[in-house]
Amino acid sequence: MRIAAVDLVSNTCFPALAAQELGFYREEGADVEIELVSQIGATRALREGSADAMIAGSVHDLLREFPGWSGAKLLVALSQGTPWLLTVRADLSVERGDIGALRGLRLTAAEGPDLVFKTLLAAGGLDPERDVSIVHLPGSEARDVSFGVYAARGLESGQIDGFWSNAMGSATAVSLGVGKVHVDVRRGDDPAEVRYCTFAGLGTTDDFIGREPEQAAAAIRAIVKAQKALRADPSRAAKVGEGLFPKDAAELITGIVERDVPFYEPAISEEAVAKLNAFAQSVGHLPGPVAYEQVAAVQFRDLWEG
């Protein structure tokens, strides 16, 4: 099973990576190979058949290649809720959660997550096109780059005033002494319920489910097992980080996972899908409501219970 991962140095999709590094795919009979691909490249790889599944930090991006959810399904949630944080320069005199205080700043976000970021800014009363400068960080879209960690370095070098990324990027900036968390939508800094815009999940095609239902089921079981293992003992994240991450990121991952384990739940609820689709409609990626069963692979729902 070839899985395209949108970010390997990430807490957001960590349960899928942990399932590999801790041996759970193998235990469950899934022959898995994970390859790092850009967010947009991963959806394309899934459509073109060079990947069998996609680890996505923003499942709404599947709609770029599978309009109306036609031909694709979500197998399991990796973590619940919009997973990104806004980190700003440590020396900025701003009150946490104050979106208006961002006016005039240079901010960056990866393609895909930027749609949620713009929704956040608008919900906080800012025009994303006029009131802030959303800039591109040269090199951030390279295949082997973790956007959040790269953006933390951009903050350190003064290229930007803030960035929207996973918690690994934020923790990197904080550990360097150059950044501080300004918005964390899953922990209360949340205008207009932006925490429900998307979530991290494992997506695949209807074709793959039809051809390889046992491999799909085995991958789900392995991820659910990894989520349970991390909830029971977050320190197991250290082994995963040591095997996959650069040294500085590996040193940070256990603390990040300790904070994130409450979100490592596999179930894809009807409410989560309804709010995901509402967000997709708001940004023009979905023309109208879509049935829950067209989005979630409900034939595997019992496996979410573990």
Backbone torsions as a table, in degrees:
resi	resn	phi	psi	omega
1	MET	NA	116.1	-178.0
2	ARG	-92.4	117.4	-177.4
3	ILE	-113.0	125.3	175.0
4	ALA	-90.3	119.1	179.5
5	ALA	-101.0	132.3	-177.5
6	VAL	-80.4	-17.8	179.0
7	ASP	-162.7	116.3	-180.0
8	LEU	-82.2	-36.1	-179.3
9	VAL	-88.4	76.0	-168.7
10	SER	-150.4	140.9	169.9
11	ASN	-85.0	-25.0	-174.4
12	THR	-60.3	-48.3	-177.4
13	CYS	-100.7	15.9	-170.6
14	PHE	-56.0	-40.1	-179.0
15	PRO	-57.5	-34.7	178.8
16	ALA	-69.9	-36.0	177.3
17	LEU	-71.9	-39.5	179.2
18	ALA	-64.2	-35.9	178.3
19	ALA	-59.9	-32.6	177.1
20	GLN	-75.6	-52.8	-172.0
21	GLU	-70.3	-28.9	179.5
22	LEU	-91.1	-0.1	173.2
23	GLY	85.3	13.3	-175.0
24	PHE	-75.3	-32.9	175.4
25	TYR	-59.7	-47.5	-179.3
26	ARG	-60.8	-43.8	-179.9
27	GLU	-60.2	-35.2	-176.5
28	GLU	-90.2	1.4	176.3
29	GLY	86.4	19.1	177.5
30	ALA	-100.9	125.8	176.3
31	ASP	-93.8	99.0	-168.9
32	VAL	-115.5	136.4	171.1
33	GLU	-126.2	122.4	-177.8
34	ILE	-105.5	130.5	179.9
35	GLU	-128.6	136.9	178.3
36	LEU	-75.5	126.4	178.2
37	VAL	-138.6	150.6	178.1
38	SER	-62.6	160.4	-179.0
39	GLN	-53.8	-50.0	-178.6
40	ILE	-73.2	-37.2	178.3
41	GLY	-63.6	-30.9	-179.0
42	ALA	-67.9	-42.5	178.3
43	THR	-65.4	-36.8	178.7
44	ARG	-67.7	-40.3	179.1
45	ALA	-62.1	-37.1	178.6
46	LEU	-67.0	-43.3	179.7
47	ARG	-65.2	-41.0	-176.0
48	GLU	-81.7	-11.2	176.6
49	GLY	91.3	5.5	176.7
50	SER	-83.0	-5.8	171.5
51	ALA	-134.0	146.4	178.7
52	ASP	-91.6	-25.0	179.4
53	ALA	-151.8	166.8	-177.5
54	MET	-135.4	127.1	170.3
55	ILE	-83.8	115.4	-174.2
56	ALA	-119.5	131.5	172.1
57	GLY	-84.1	-6.3	176.9
58	SER	-147.7	93.6	-172.0
59	VAL	-64.5	-19.8	178.5
60	HIS	-63.9	-20.0	-179.4
61	ASP	-67.2	-17.8	175.5
62	LEU	-59.1	-26.5	-178.1
63	LEU	-68.7	-15.8	176.5
64	ARG	-63.4	-37.7	-176.8
65	GLU	-108.3	-12.6	-178.8
66	PHE	-129.7	74.0	-176.5
67	PRO	-55.4	135.9	178.4
68	GLY	66.3	17.2	-176.4
69	TRP	65.4	19.8	-179.1
70	SER	-75.9	115.7	176.0
71	GLY	94.7	-2.3	-178.9
72	ALA	-131.0	154.2	177.5
73	LYS	-142.6	154.3	172.1
74	LEU	-94.2	124.1	-176.9
75	LEU	-84.3	-39.9	-174.2
76	VAL	-164.3	147.8	173.4
77	ALA	-83.5	136.8	175.4
78	LEU	-89.3	-39.0	172.6
79	SER	-152.9	152.6	-174.8
80	GLN	-90.3	139.4	171.3
81	GLY	86.7	161.5	176.6
82	THR	-58.2	119.1	-167.0
83	PRO	-90.3	1.1	-170.3
84	TRP	-98.7	156.0	177.2
85	LEU	-122.8	154.7	171.9
86	LEU	-102.2	120.8	178.4
87	THR	-109.9	135.4	179.4
88	VAL	-124.7	170.1	178.9
89	ARG	-55.2	136.8	-177.7
90	ALA	-62.8	-25.4	-176.1
91	ASP	-90.5	0.8	178.5
92	LEU	-73.1	132.9	178.5
93	SER	-91.0	81.6	-179.2
94	VAL	-134.5	146.2	177.9
95	GLU	-82.9	132.1	-177.6
96	ARG	-54.1	135.1	178.2
97	GLY	86.3	-5.9	-178.8
98	ASP	-82.7	99.6	-177.8
99	ILE	-67.0	-37.7	-179.4
100	GLY	-59.4	-27.2	-179.4
101	ALA	-69.4	-8.7	-179.3
102	LEU	-84.0	-6.5	-176.0
103	ARG	-54.1	129.5	176.3
104	GLY	86.3	-2.1	-177.0
105	LEU	-86.4	159.2	174.0
106	ARG	-95.4	114.8	-175.1
107	LEU	-125.0	157.2	179.1
108	THR	-139.0	152.8	177.9
109	ALA	-153.4	148.6	178.8
110	ALA	-72.7	155.9	176.4
111	GLU	-63.9	132.4	-173.7
112	GLY	106.0	-72.5	173.0
113	PRO	-59.1	-24.0	-178.9
114	ASP	-62.4	-27.1	178.7
115	LEU	-65.9	-40.3	177.4
116	VAL	-69.4	-38.8	179.9
117	PHE	-61.4	-43.9	178.8
118	LYS	-64.7	-34.8	175.5
119	THR	-64.1	-41.1	177.3
120	LEU	-60.8	-47.4	-179.2
121	LEU	-61.0	-44.6	-179.7
122	ALA	-64.2	-39.0	179.1
123	ALA	-65.2	-26.9	178.6
124	GLY	-90.5	6.9	174.1
125	GLY	94.2	11.0	179.4
126	LEU	-107.6	148.5	172.1
127	ASP	-89.5	112.9	-176.3
128	PRO	-60.3	-22.4	-177.6
129	GLU	-89.4	-19.0	-173.0
130	ARG	-121.9	-36.6	-170.3
131	ASP	-87.3	-18.7	175.9
132	VAL	-134.5	165.6	173.7
133	SER	-108.0	109.7	175.8
134	ILE	-92.3	106.6	-170.1
135	VAL	-105.1	157.7	176.2
136	HIS	-94.5	133.8	174.8
137	LEU	-93.6	110.9	-179.7
138	PRO	-56.0	131.3	179.9
139	GLY	93.1	-11.2	-175.1
140	SER	-71.1	-19.7	-177.5
141	GLU	-93.2	3.7	-179.2
142	ALA	-62.0	150.9	-172.2
143	ARG	-58.5	-37.6	-174.3
144	ASP	-97.7	17.5	-175.4
145	VAL	-102.3	133.0	168.2
146	SER	-88.9	114.8	-171.1
147	PHE	-56.9	-47.2	-175.6
148	GLY	-61.8	-45.2	179.5
149	VAL	-65.4	-39.9	178.5
150	TYR	-64.0	-42.2	179.8
151	ALA	-66.0	-34.9	176.9
152	ALA	-59.7	-38.6	177.0
153	ARG	-69.1	-34.9	175.8
154	GLY	-64.5	-36.1	176.1
155	LEU	-66.1	-42.4	-179.8
156	GLU	-61.8	-38.1	-177.1
157	SER	-84.7	-3.4	177.2
158	GLY	85.5	11.0	179.4
159	GLN	-71.7	-27.4	-176.2
160	ILE	-139.4	165.3	175.9
161	ASP	-102.3	-13.7	-179.3
162	GLY	-174.1	164.4	-179.5
163	PHE	-151.4	152.3	-179.2
164	TRP	-106.0	115.8	-173.9
165	SER	-159.2	179.5	173.3
166	ASN	-70.9	172.3	-174.3
167	ALA	-68.5	-22.1	176.3
168	MET	-64.2	-42.6	176.7
169	GLY	-63.0	-44.5	180.0
170	SER	-62.5	-46.7	-179.0
171	ALA	-63.2	-34.0	177.5
172	THR	-63.5	-46.1	179.8
173	ALA	-64.1	-40.9	179.4
174	VAL	-65.4	-42.6	-179.0
175	SER	-65.5	-29.1	177.4
176	LEU	-79.5	-10.8	-179.5
177	GLY	80.4	12.4	-175.8
178	VAL	-106.4	-10.1	-175.6
179	GLY	-136.4	164.8	173.6
180	LYS	-145.9	151.2	179.8
181	VAL	-72.5	127.6	177.8
182	HIS	-107.3	-36.2	179.4
183	VAL	-140.0	127.8	173.3
184	ASP	-132.4	97.3	-169.2
185	VAL	-67.0	-27.3	179.9
186	ARG	-77.5	-9.0	-177.7
187	ARG	-124.3	31.5	167.5
188	GLY	110.8	-18.9	-179.9
189	ASP	-87.9	74.5	-161.7
190	ASP	-139.9	81.3	173.0
191	PRO	-68.5	137.4	172.9
192	ALA	60.6	28.3	175.0
193	GLU	54.9	43.9	178.0
194	VAL	-62.2	-22.1	179.4
195	ARG	-62.4	-15.0	-179.7
196	TYR	-100.8	6.0	-175.8
197	CYS	-65.0	-36.7	-175.1
198	THR	-158.3	-176.2	174.0
199	PHE	-161.2	169.1	178.2
200	ALA	-88.5	135.4	-178.4
201	GLY	-154.5	172.5	174.3
202	LEU	-106.7	117.4	-179.3
203	GLY	-111.5	153.4	176.3
204	THR	-148.8	-176.8	-179.6
205	THR	-98.3	155.8	173.6
206	ASP	-59.8	-33.9	179.9
207	ASP	-63.0	-44.4	-180.0
208	PHE	-65.3	-42.0	178.2
209	ILE	-59.6	-40.7	178.9
210	GLY	-66.1	-37.6	-177.5
211	ARG	-83.0	-38.0	-171.4
212	GLU	-131.8	58.4	-177.4
213	PRO	-63.0	-31.3	-179.5
214	GLU	-70.8	-37.9	176.5
215	GLN	-65.9	-40.3	177.2
216	ALA	-61.7	-45.3	-179.8
217	ALA	-64.0	-40.8	-179.7
218	ALA	-64.0	-39.8	178.3
219	ALA	-64.1	-41.4	177.7
220	ILE	-61.7	-47.5	-179.5
221	ARG	-58.9	-40.4	-179.2
222	ALA	-65.5	-41.3	-179.8
223	ILE	-68.2	-41.4	177.1
224	VAL	-61.7	-39.8	178.2
225	LYS	-64.2	-40.6	178.7
226	ALA	-65.5	-41.4	178.2
227	GLN	-61.2	-43.6	178.5
228	LYS	-62.9	-42.7	-179.2
229	ALA	-63.1	-41.1	179.9
230	LEU	-70.3	-37.4	176.6
231	ARG	-64.5	-38.7	-178.5
232	ALA	-72.8	-35.0	-176.2
233	ASP	-150.8	86.0	-178.4
234	PRO	-58.8	-20.7	-179.4
235	SER	-65.4	-15.4	176.4
236	ARG	-66.3	-15.8	176.6
237	ALA	-62.1	-27.6	-178.0
238	ALA	-60.4	-42.6	-179.8
239	LYS	-62.8	-40.5	179.9
240	VAL	-65.1	-46.8	-180.0
241	GLY	-61.1	-41.7	-179.9
242	GLU	-63.1	-32.5	-178.3
243	GLY	-81.9	-24.5	-170.8
244	LEU	-120.1	-27.7	-168.1
245	PHE	-104.3	157.0	167.3
246	PRO	-59.7	158.3	-172.1
247	LYS	-55.6	-45.7	-176.2
248	ASP	-65.9	-38.1	178.0
249	ALA	-70.4	-38.2	179.2
250	ALA	-61.0	-34.5	-179.6
251	GLU	-71.0	-22.3	-177.7
252	LEU	-93.0	-22.6	-164.3
253	ILE	-66.1	-35.4	-176.8
254	THR	-63.0	-44.8	178.7
255	GLY	-63.1	-37.8	178.7
256	ILE	-66.1	-45.4	-179.7
257	VAL	-64.1	-37.4	177.7
258	GLU	-56.3	-37.6	179.0
259	ARG	-76.9	-30.1	-172.2
260	ASP	-91.2	-14.8	-172.9
261	VAL	-57.3	-28.8	175.7
262	PRO	-60.3	-22.0	-180.0
263	PHE	-91.9	-7.8	-177.9
264	TYR	-82.4	71.7	178.8
265	GLU	-121.9	137.0	-170.4
266	PRO	-85.6	-19.7	-171.9
267	ALA	-67.5	140.4	174.2
268	ILE	-107.5	103.0	-173.3
269	SER	-82.6	158.9	175.9
270	GLU	-63.6	-35.9	178.2
271	GLU	-64.1	-43.6	-180.0
272	ALA	-62.1	-41.0	179.6
273	VAL	-67.8	-41.1	179.6
274	ALA	-61.1	-42.4	-179.2
275	LYS	-74.1	-35.2	173.8
276	LEU	-59.6	-47.2	-179.5
277	ASN	-67.0	-35.4	177.2
278	ALA	-63.1	-41.1	176.4
279	PHE	-64.5	-45.0	179.6
280	ALA	-58.7	-38.9	176.1
281	GLN	-64.1	-39.7	-175.9
282	SER	-66.1	-25.8	179.4
283	VAL	-104.3	10.6	174.0
284	GLY	80.9	17.3	179.9
285	HIS	-95.5	-4.9	-178.8
286	LEU	-146.8	127.4	-175.2
287	PRO	-75.5	-24.0	-177.6
288	GLY	-168.2	179.5	-179.4
289	PRO	-59.4	147.9	178.7
290	VAL	-129.8	140.4	-177.8
291	ALA	-62.5	144.9	179.1
292	TYR	-52.1	-43.5	-176.6
293	GLU	-67.7	-16.9	177.8
294	GLN	-83.3	-15.5	-177.4
295	VAL	-103.2	-47.1	-176.5
296	ALA	-99.3	139.6	177.7
297	ALA	-78.8	79.7	-170.7
298	VAL	-67.6	-15.9	177.5
299	GLN	-65.7	-16.3	178.7
300	PHE	-105.0	11.1	-173.3
301	ARG	-57.3	-37.3	179.9
302	ASP	-61.2	-27.8	-178.6
303	LEU	-71.5	-21.9	178.7
304	TRP	-67.4	-23.2	179.8
305	GLU	-77.6	-16.1	178.7
306	GLY	71.7	NA	NA
